[in-house]
């Protein structure tokens, strides 16, 4: 296998464009959802897919980070409090590697301090749990518009 073939299989383009996973139509927004509570991904994935987004869900922060190393996502929705890595650490890593990515933090432990820290470190928005899928969809819509995509609502 040549290096060029290996690069294509890993999702990289010869022109140096962001690495995208196969199967996504050009112009389709990609979303990674990370929450250690499986119900969150199960509730959000259908709503996001119904809006025409490509969605991958993770409950393990290490697995999500590995996926984020393998490809770029337009939007990442991550919980703040998780075992191992927390959402602020995930945010910091994304901002270094994929500064164009819009990161939306969700948490059941919302405080002004945590929200301020998240926004200072580059989070696009911050949502307190519990929330309805429609609440998140409104923020994802704002993120899509900020990336130059058409509205998803």
C-alpha positions in Angstrom: 0.0 0.0 0.0 1.4 3.4 -0.9 1.5 6.3 1.5 -1.1 8.1 -0.6 -3.5 5.1 -0.3 -2.9 4.9 3.4 -3.6 8.6 3.8 -6.9 8.3 2.0 -7.9 5.3 4.1 -7.2 7.3 7.2 -9.5 10.0 6.0 -6.9 12.6 5.0 -7.0 14.3 1.7 -4.0 14.9 -0.5 -4.8 18.7 -0.5 -4.5 18.9 3.3 -8.2 19.5 3.9 -9.6 18.4 7.3 -9.8 14.7 7.8 -13.4 13.6 7.3 -14.8 10.1 7.7 -16.2 8.3 4.7 -19.9 8.2 4.2 -20.7 11.8 5.0 -22.1 13.8 2.1 -20.1 17.0 1.3 -21.6 19.9 3.3 -23.1 17.6 5.9 -22.3 18.8 9.4 -20.7 16.2 11.6 -21.4 16.0 15.4 -19.7 14.0 18.1 -21.7 13.5 21.3 -19.8 12.5 24.5 -21.6 11.8 27.7 -20.8 9.0 30.2 -24.6 8.5 30.6 -25.6 6.4 27.6 -29.2 7.7 27.7 -27.9 11.2 26.6 -26.6 9.9 23.3 -29.6 7.7 22.8 -31.9 10.7 23.2 -29.8 13.2 21.1 -28.7 11.1 18.2 -32.2 10.6 16.6 -33.0 14.3 17.0 -29.7 15.4 15.4 -29.9 12.9 12.6 -33.5 13.9 11.8 -32.0 17.4 11.2 -29.7 15.9 8.6 -26.5 15.8 10.7 -24.0 13.0 10.8 -23.7 11.9 14.5 -21.3 9.7 16.4 -21.9 9.1 20.2 -19.4 8.0 22.8 -19.7 7.2 26.5 -15.9 6.9 27.1 -13.8 10.0 26.9 -10.7 8.2 25.9 -12.5 6.6 22.9 -13.9 9.9 21.9 -10.5 11.5 22.0 -9.1 8.7 19.8 -11.9 9.4 17.3 -11.2 13.1 17.4 -7.6 12.3 16.6 -8.7 10.3 13.6 -11.0 12.9 12.1 -12.3 16.4 12.5 -15.9 17.2 13.6 -17.8 20.4 13.0 -19.5 20.3 16.4 -18.7 18.4 19.6 -21.3 18.1 22.4 -19.6 16.9 25.6 -20.5 16.5 29.3 -18.4 18.4 31.8 -18.1 15.8 34.6 -16.9 12.3 33.5 -14.5 9.7 34.9 -11.0 10.1 33.6 -11.1 13.2 31.4 -13.6 15.9 32.0 -15.3 18.1 29.4 -13.0 21.1 30.0 -9.9 18.9 29.2 -11.7 17.6 26.1 -12.4 21.3 25.1 -8.8 22.3 25.6 -7.5 19.4 23.4 -10.1 20.2 20.7 -9.2 23.9 20.6 -5.5 23.0 20.1 -6.1 20.5 17.3 -9.3 21.7 15.8 -9.9 25.3 16.6 -12.7 25.6 14.0 -14.8 23.0 15.9 -17.7 24.4 17.9 -17.7 22.8 21.3 -21.0 22.8 23.4 -20.6 21.7 27.0 -23.5 20.2 28.9 -23.6 19.5 32.6 -25.8 18.7 35.5 -23.5 20.7 37.8 -23.8 24.1 36.2 -22.1 27.0 38.0 -21.2 30.4 36.8 -17.5 29.6 37.4 -17.5 26.5 35.3 -19.5 28.2 32.5 -17.1 31.2 32.6 -14.0 28.8 32.4 -15.6 26.9 29.5 -16.3 30.1 27.5 -12.9 31.6 28.2 -11.3 28.4 26.9 -13.2 28.5 23.7 -16.5 26.7 24.3 -19.2 27.8 21.8 -22.0 27.5 24.5 -22.9 25.9 27.8 -26.2 24.1 28.6 -27.4 23.0 32.0 -29.0 19.6 32.4 -31.7 18.6 32.3 -32.5 20.0 28.9 -34.8 19.0 26.1 -33.4 17.9 22.7 -35.0 21.0 21.2 -32.9 23.2 23.6 -29.7 21.6 22.2 -31.0 21.8 18.7 -31.3 25.6 19.0 -27.6 25.8 20.1 -26.5 23.4 17.4 -28.3 25.5 14.9 -26.4 28.6 16.1 -23.2 26.7 15.8 -24.1 25.5 12.2 -24.8 29.1 11.2 -21.5 30.3 12.8 -19.7 27.8 10.6 -21.3 29.2 7.5 -23.8 26.3 7.1 -27.5 26.7 6.5 -30.0 26.6 9.4 -30.8 23.1 10.5 -34.2 24.0 12.1 
